[in-house]
Amino acid sequence: MKKVVKFGGSSLASAKQFMKVGEIIKSDSARKYVVPSAPGKRDKKDTKVTDMLYGCYALAEADKNYAKELKAIKERYNEIIKGLNLDMTLDEEFKVIDKDFAAKAGSDYAASRGEFLNGKIMAKYLGFEFVDAAEVIFFKADGSFDAEKTNEVLGERLGKTDNAVVPGFYGSLPDGKVKTFSRGGSDITGSIVARAARVDVYENWTDVSGFLVADPRIIDKPAGIETITYKELRELSYMGASVLHEDAIFPVRMEGIPINIRNTNAPEDPGTWIVESTCQKSKYTITGIAGKKGFCSVNIEKAKMNSEIGFGRKVLQVFEDNGISFEHMPSGIDTMTIFVHQDEFMDKEQQVVSGIHRLGRPDSIDIEADLALIAVVGRGMKSTRGTAGRIFSALAHAEVNVKMIDQGSSELNIIIGVANNDFETAIKAIYDIFVTTRI
């Protein structure tokens, strides 16, 4: 058994947290490869080290004095080193960082140093080999991730060591410059390492005990999710669930490696398992509920629309020409509705309207703003009759007006459109009927 373990910023924010992480790793000899994030917030008023690095580099880029800010970052790491009683110093590393900042090495380089330095400390603390991610994780010249080269080089490197620390979040471009993933990219690094090392499990340790059925800011103490499939996770992540970076599933999915989301502060909790497929039934009909506010709908009407070949293509061409992506597109015989992000659409709405009139010659176009989309996701819905009916019943009882309902052919999810001000009420109503009362 081999495992990759990734620890988030909150899990490594202080020496005390480092000790918890050390105990977790040492308690299971299968935990052979560690992917650390940069130190996160120690309390609500604190600042993440990554944000400190961005701020420090911004001063350097503007040719302003940044010595004070760089010193503060160094002190954060020295505090961890001292708290762990480690016989090490990061003086040389900070000299290099200072020199590179002065030379304007780039904001990606600056941000990556948080993980780089934390990786150095973690390797020393555990007695593991330190593997610089810039030497084994690669991006192409256009900035896209080079999966196959990375898998080959990283796999060969890890094959030569029993235990290693690989910092998360960054890699390198063909010219050697550091390139980072998007924020939360350490999750992706963990998945990449898991694939390259061909491990049995990828454990992702954070400050929560896995995924919850609904947002705890809306539902008080929502139920946890024991097992979720990659497809279900993609649907929920896209609609706002944010425990794991949504792109982190792709490398492990290629190898069929399960992900286990665990809580550093409650290591006894089993967390959530993310798998390709499972015969285990969900505790509830649904797996999860997630959603976003801030959409608008463009409703297009035209008599005999269904018999006009190419009408849909012409409408979508207008959105493409204006650089606007659409979210959902429910349609009827004489109607077609496009849901888009309101902030993307507002400044271009009249260009879109005129473009649709010019290409499609519709009878009318109506725009409705301030809408929210809610995804009800669950592999159990396929084998359960009346799921959509129960949703409608719950929303009607809560006096929520449904603007749109869209169900994919996979029967994995149902998308509901409601007014922004009905968003929380709708989620509470859906959660209540499927989880709380289960009627």
N, C-alpha and C positions, 0 to 999 in steps of 0.2 A: 504493500500500500504506500502510495506517495501522494502528498498534498502540496498545493501552493496555498499560502495564506497571505491575504492582502489586508492591511490595516489602514483605516481612514485617519484623517487629521485629528479628530477628537480622541481617537484611541492612542495618539502619540503626542499629545499636547504638552505633557509634562513628564518629569522623571517618574512620578507615581504611576502614570498611565503606562509608561515604558515597562515598568516592573510587572504590571498586570499582563501586558503583551508577552513579556519574557516567560512568565509562568504558563501562559496558554501554549506557547510554542514548545516549551520543554516538556509539557505534560503529555505530548503525543509525538513519538519519534518519527511518525509518518510526515510531519510538517517540516519538509526539507527546504522549501524555497519561499522566501519572504519578500513581499512587495510593500514597502512603506510609502505613505504619503508624507507631505510636509506637516510640521506641527500646526494643529488647528487652534481654536479658541480654548483657553483655560477656563474662562467664564464668559458670561453674556457680554461683558464690556470689553473683552479682550479683542485683539486683532489677529487674524490668521497670518502665519509667516509668509505665505504666498502673496497676500495683499501688501504686506510690509515690503516685500521685494519689488513688487510692481511700483509702489510709491517711491521707493529709493531709486530705482532705475529711471523713473520719470524725471527726477531731479538731475541725474547724471546726463540724460539725453538733452536736457535743457541747459546744460553747462552750469548748473548750480551746485553748490556744495552739498554733498550727501553723506559726509563722514558721520554725522550724528545718527542718521537713520541706519547706516550700515552697522554701526556700533551696537545699536539697539537689537538688531537681528542677531549679531554675534552673541550678545548677552543672553538671548533666548536659548541658544544652543549650549552655551557655557553652563547655564542653569540646569539643563538636562544632564550634561556630562558630570557636573558636580554632584547632582542628586543620585546619580548611578554609581558614584565613586570610581569612575573610569580613569585609567592612566592614559589619557590621550589629549590632544589639542587640535583645534581646527585653524590655528594661526596661518599655516601655509595656504590652506584652501581659501581663506578670506583675503589673503594677499593677492591671489590669482583673481578672485572675484572683483576686488577693487580695481585691479589693472584692466580687466575685461569690461567693467562698467565704464571706466574712463575712455576706453577704446570704442564704446558704444556697440557692444556685442549683440544687442538685440533684446527685446522684451521677452521672447521665448527663452533665451538663455537665462535671463534674470529670474524668471518664474521657476525654471527647472532646478535652480540651486537649492530650493527648499527641500525637495525630495532627495537630491544628491547628498546634501549634508546630513539629513536624517538617516539616509542609507548607510553613511559612513559610521554614524554612532551605533545604529542597529547591528551592523556587522561586527563591530568591536565588542558590543555588549553580549552578543550571542556566541562569538567565536566562529562566525560563518565567513565565507569568502565574499568580498564585495565585488560586484560586477556592474560597471558603469553602463547604464542603459544606452548611452550614446554609442557604445561599441558593439551593441548587439540588437538594437531596435532601429529599423531604417524607414525613412520616408523617400519617396521619389522626388524628382526635381519639381514636379507640379504641386508638391505638398501632400499628396495622397500617401497613405500607409502602404509600404511594400511588404505585404504579408509573407510571401514565399521566401524572399531573401532573409527576412527576420527569422522565420521559422527554421531555416537551414542553419544560419550562423548561431542563433541563440541555442538551438537544440544541441549543436556540437559543443558549445561552450559549457552548457549545463551538464552534458554527458561526462565531463571531466571533473566534476565536483559533486560531492554528496550533499552539501548544504551551501546555499548562496543567498545573498540579499541583492535584489535588483530593484533600484529605485523606480517608482512609478512616474507616469505623466509625460515622459519625454523620450526622444530618440534623436537621430541625426539625419540630416540631408546628405545628398551625394558629395557636397563640397565640405562636409564636416561640421557645418553649423548646427546648433541645437534646434530642434523643432519639437513643440509640445502638442499633445492632444488637446481637445477642448477641456474646459474645467470639469473635474471629476474623472479625468483621464487615467488616473491610477487604477481604476476598475478595469479599464481596457488592458493596461499593462499586465495586470494579474491574469487576465484571460489569455493573453498572448504567451506568457510564461507557462501557464498550465498546458496549453497546446504543444509548445515546443518541448517541454519536459515529459509530455505524455503521462501526466499524473492521473490519479483516479478521481480526485475531488479538488475543486477550487473553492476554498473557504474565503469568504469576503466578510471581514470583521468590521463592524461599525458601532454606532451608539444606539441602535434599536434592534429588537429581537426579530428581525425579518420584516416581511411585508404585512400590511394590515388590509383588511377587507375594504376599509374606507379611510379617508383623511381624518386623523385624530383632532384636527382643528375644527372639524364639522361634527363628527360623531364622538361622543365621550366614551373613551376606552373601547374602541372597536375591536372585533375579533381578529385574531391573527390568521395568516394563511400558512398552512403546513406544507403544501406542495403546489407548485404552479408550473405550467409548461412555458417553453420559450415563447410560443405564439401568444399566450395569454399575457405574459410579461410585456411583450412588445406593444400590445394594445393598451395596457394600463400605463406603461412608461410614456407612450406618445401622448396620452391624455393627462399627464401630470404627475403620476406616481414616480417618486425620485430617489428611492433608496439605492438603486444601482444605475450606473450610466447605461442607457439603452443599447449602446454599441458594444458593450462588454460581452454580450451573449454570442456574438458571431464567431470569434476564434474557437471557443469551447464547443459550440454547436457542431462545428466541422468534425470534431473528434468524439462527440457524444459524451463529453465530460460534464457531470452535474455541478451546479453551483450551490453552495450552502451559505446563506446569509446568517451571520451570527452576531451576538452582542458582546463586545469586550467587557462591559460592566456586568454582564450576567451570562458568563460562559456556560452555565449549566442549562440554559434555555436551548432547545433544539433548533430554533430559528426556522427559516423557510428554505425548502429545497426547490431549486429551479432545474427542471429536467426537460428532455425532448418530448417524451411521452410517458404516460403512466396508466396502470390499471386501477390505481387508487382513486376512489371516488372523493369528490370534494365534500366537506362537512355540510356545505350548503349548496343549493342549486347554482348559485353564482360564486365565482372565485373572488371578484373584486369590483369596486365601483370607483371611477376616477373621472375627472372632468376639468374643463377650462372655461373661463369667461372670455368675453371680448370678440365675439364673432358677429357677422352680419350676413343676411341672406339676400341673394339677388334672384327674384322670382320672375321667370320669363313665361309669357303666355302667347300661344299662337295656334289658331285653329288648324287641325290636321297635322300637327307637328310630328306625330308618330309615323306619318307616311312620307315625310320629306327626308330624303336621303342626304346625309351630311350635315344636318342642322346642328347636332351636338358638337361635331368637330368645329364648325364655324364659331360657335359660342365660346368653346374652350380656347380657340385660337386667339380670340380677343384678350382673354385673361393672360395667356402666355406672352402675347405681344407687349403687355403692360407689366410683365414681370411679377405676376400675382399667381400664387399656387392656390388650389382649392382644397377644401377639407372633405366635403361630402357633396353628392349630387343626386338627391332623390328626384324622380321624375314620374309624370303621369302621361295620359294620352295627349293632352294639349298644354302641359306645363312642364317646366324644368327649373329646378332651384339649385343654385350654386351657393355653398357656404364657404366664406372666406374670412381670414383674420381682418378684423375691422381696422386695425392700425395700418395694415398694408394697403387697404382698399380706399380709405377715406380720401386721400389726396388724388386718387386716380379714378374716382367713381364716375365722373362725367365722361372721361375718355372711354371708359368701359361701356357705359350706356350707349354712347354715340357709335362705338365700334360694333356693338351687337345689333343696333338698328341698321347699320350700313351693310353688314354681312348677312344677318339672319332675317331681317324684315319682320320682327315679331309684332303681335298686336299690342302688347303692353309689357312694361318692365316695372316691377315694384321692389323697392329696397327696404328691408327692415333691419334696424341696428340693435345693439345691446342684447345680444343673444349668448347663451352658454350651451356647450355641448357636453353631454354626460355619456360615458361608455359603461355599460353593464356587461361585464366579461365573465365567461365561465364555460368550461368544457362540459359541465353537467347540464347546460341548457339544451344541448342537442337531444338528449334522451328524456327531457322533461316537457310534458305538454303544458301549454297555457302560460309560458313565461312572459310573453309580451302582454297577455291579458292581465296578469297580476301587476305588471308595471303600470299599465294604464289605470287599473283600479286603484292602486296606491296613490298615484299622482292626482287622480280625480278626487279621491277622498281628502287629499291635502290641498285641494283647490288650486292645483298647478295646471296651467294651460300648456299642452304639448304643441310645440310649433312644428316639430318634425320627428319622425321615427324612421330609422334605416337599419335593416338587418342584413348582414352579409350572407352569402350562400353557405359559408362554413358553419353557420349557426353558433359561432364562437362568441360573437358580441352583438349587442343592440345599442345603437347610438340614438340618443334622445336630444332634441333641441328644445330649450325653454328660455324664458326671459332671464337676463342676468340676475334680477332681483328675486327670482324663484329658485336659483341655483342650489343654495343650501337646503331649502325646504324640500326640494325634489330628491336630493341625495339622502336626507333623513328618512323620507317616505319609502324610498326603495330599500334602504338598509333595514328599516323596521319590518317590512313585509317578508324579506328573504332571510334575515338573520335573527332579529329580536323575537318576532312572533312566529315566523315560519308557517303562516297559515296558507 
